[in-house]
Amino acid sequence: MSIEIPGYRPGTWVLDPAHSEVTFSVRHMMISKVRGTFGVKNATLIAPENPLEAKVEANVDVTSIDTNDDNRDAHLRSADFFDVENHPSMTFVSTGARVEGGDFFVDGDLTIRGITRPVSFELEFGGFGTDPYGNYKAGASAKAVINREDFGLTWNAALETGGVLVGKEITIGLDLQGALQA
């Protein structure tokens, strides 16, 4: 199977970290959400003629976690959560791409804390264009929901009112821009 994406060009695409962001959200106290960001170290997309055969590899800097609260960020970096001393990065390596019901998905292996699990990101293309410096760029957004406990992120605290402090489901959001390499 092959698909047509207007503006798509085969080649090697490299992430532009200045125009890309990895976000997450998780339930807090079962009543609200905490949101945060990570810095993207790098990502490369090898794009053949058929977009469904593309390969993606990405590295995210877990030490850069930012939830707008220094104490919480320090706790998230600790061995209770990400254990950044031993696992400073999380990685994603694609295993395939598919179209289902008109929606585009990128499947792959996500590694957090040294634990690898399959994840599917729903992808939305933003488009393609040439920047003022002559670089051909692509933009996309993606989203996936994971169970943090599947990756060894099991720390929690029971609440007096019932429930727990930190929810199990994490929504990961990606806003990405990449440049086609000459």
Beta strands, then each sheet from edge to edge (+ up, - down):
strand 1: 11-15
strand 2: 21-28
strand 3: 32-47
strand 4: 55-66
strand 5: 89-100
strand 6: 103-112
strand 7: 115-130
strand 8: 136-147
strand 9: 166-180
sheet 1: 1+ 3- 2+ 9- 8+ 7- 6+ 5- 4+
end
